[in-house]
């Protein structure tokens, strides 16, 4: 079933490691609601930081997107290499 008009999409990014948090929060999870139409794309940016004492390395962040009125969505793992 396709969409013929704009929908509100919920985008959630969640880090697996509690030492890798979103900037200006104390959370490993952030959520954003965007309006998007058929065949459109959106680029979202979420700044992240390591807590003091955390090690450099590769950190996993899962990004999930779904329509507000749907239970299921698309989940994509993103791996971020953190260096000083």
N, C-alpha and C positions, 0 to 999 in steps of 0.2 A: 504494500500500500504506500503510495507516494504522497508527498505533501504538495499542495498547490499554492500555499500562502506562507507568510512568515510564521515561525513558531518560537516560543521561548525555550531555549535550551539551557540545561543545568550542566555546568562544567565543574568537576571536582578534581583537585590535585591533592594527592596524599603521599607523603614520604614514609618509607618503611622504618627509618631510623629516627629515634626521638631526639638525636643531636643535630638533625638537619631540619631547620624550621623556616617558615616563611617570614620574610622581613616585616617588621612592624607588628608582629604577632608573637605569641609564645606557643604557636600551634604547628603541628606537622600536617595540617589539613587546611585547605582554603577552597571556597566555593564562589562561583560567579554565575549569574543568570544573564544570558545574552539573547537578543532577538536576531534570528537568522532566517533567510529565505531559501527557497530551492536553488541548488547549485551554487550557493554563496559559500565563501570561506571567511573565517575570522582568525586573527592572530592574537593570542592572549599572552601576557607576560606576567610571571609571578617571580619576584625576587626571593632568593633563599640565602641562608647563612648557616654556618656551623656554630654551635655553641662552644664557648671556651673549653679547651681541653680535648675536643673531638679530633679525630685523626683525618688526614687527607685520604682520599680514595674515591671509589665509585659508589654512588648512592642511587638507590632506586626510588623513583616517584611514579605512582600510577595516576594516569589522567583518564577520567571517565566523563563521557558526554551522553546526555539523553534528553529527550523532549520532556518538558515538565509534566505532561500528562501520560508518560510511559513509565513502566516499572523497570524495563531493561534498557540498557544503552550499550555503548562501545567503550571498552576499557583497553588502554594502551600503556605498557610499561615504558618508562623513559629512564635511561641510565645517565647520570651526570657525574663527570670526573671533576673532583674538587681538589685544587692545588693552591698552594700559597703563592 
